[in-house]
Amino acid sequence: MSNELLRDAYERSERYLSGVDRQRVFPAASELTALTGFEEPFPETGQNAQDILGQLDELGASATVASAGSRYFGFVVGGSLPVTVGANWMATAWDQVASSSVTSPVADKIEKVTSQWLLDVLDLPRQAAVGFVTGATMATFTALAAARHKILKKQGWNVEEDGLFGAPEIKVIVSDEVHVTVLKALSMLGLGKSRVIKIPTDANGAMDVGKLPELNDQTIVCTQAGNVNSGAFDPISEICDRAQAVGAWVHVDGAFGLWARSSSSKAYLAQGMEKADSWATDGHKWLNTPYDGGVVVCRDDEALYGAMSVSAAYLKGREGASQSYIPEFSKRARGIDIWAALKFLGRDGVDDLISGCCELAEYFAKGLEALGLNILNDVVLNQIVVSWDSAERTEALIQGVQQEGTCWFGPTIWKGHNAFRLSVSSWKITHQDIDLSLKAIEDAMRKIEAQK
Ligand SMILES: *Cc1c(COP(=O)(O)O)cnc(C)c1O
């Protein structure tokens, strides 16, 4: 029975994935309405397991957003490499508590190996500590907790024991293009969203390093590798040089952009980033592993351990339990998805994935320009910011394309302009998908023009 059930789940998933490129990228209104089928009272008695999977498939699958397909360009969302879906299924079947070698020897081993591979492929300090968290938000939260720990410890303050009331001040610097989740992390750490110093950015969204105030050893500078709209990189190498001279902490939010370091054509954008103190990135965006999985990397093992360990804060070193480096206590074996992706792709495959998406983004941008649209950013990476000739028309175009269903992208505000953003982040996207999407965009433009 349970074998049959798993086979049924497999077959339904298989059917979904083999049809995902033919379904509307965003569900139609009727499919959304059908979701009311889930609004049932809590059953008094248990229901048939196969029927449960059936309902999930029949009502649920058609109301999914087809981000696993090849024409989803919204936010920054990657697909999942098939090998990572398979590994994820197996790890789910194993149901390991991936907290330490005591609760799961296999998860512990694979995550330790994966940590080294990540430091290798991203070319970060090989002795750095690595933690597997839910996403870049939590990775930044975790890294900034380590920063807070170290800065206050130097001032003779134990923040884990005594909290922040009465603690010495920490100066936090971000840019005016800081990702909202960095502010969220700061708010959760008691460092505040509003008491930060915001540094202006250039036309492409990179921090203006000339506007940095004086730094000291009680300063955290939050930098960005890959602006969520434009893909721009802060001048992190220069910032690190200035910070290191005075002992300030530099954090890199590289949710997707950190992967530029693995690309032969784009590594130049991320040069010098290895000098930072901590880094946040995602598996589930550009490495194309399933949700959810992010990675925190921290140069100072002791700072991360001191901030995250539940036991007495002495250094256990790299043999320590993985749960001592992350906020979670129990957790699933997230590293396995990343291990599978890295092993499947290899160094040249990761390069091809990242470089390939960037090439497709350039191709896409040229096509959009040829349609008479404005490219508002310097397309340095995989992100394109686009507008039409007025805010109204830009909005109408987004609506028109979303309704038609061939592809999907969403609105954004870029440097005060109404625009839309396209992200090329999936292994599945091909030139043909871009051509189909350009055609859908052109058709929507013609329709709107005909109305006026
Ligand atoms: C997506 C993103 C985040 C947040 O990452 P999650 O994985 O969603 O938590 C942070 N910073 C940037 C630049 C991002 O693109």
The ligand as an ORCA input file, in Angstrom:
! r2SCAN-3c Opt
* xyz 0 1
  C      15.963     36.586     -3.087
  C      16.922     37.518     -2.451
  C      17.077     37.542     -1.070
  C      16.242     36.689     -0.150
  O      16.488     35.334     -0.393
  P      15.476     34.202      0.099
  O      16.099     32.948     -0.386
  O      14.170     34.493     -0.566
  O      15.384     34.267      1.565
  C      18.028     38.401     -0.543
  N      18.771     39.184     -1.329
  C      18.644     39.194     -2.677
  C      19.519     40.088     -3.502
  C      17.716     38.355     -3.289
  O      17.584     38.344     -4.617
*
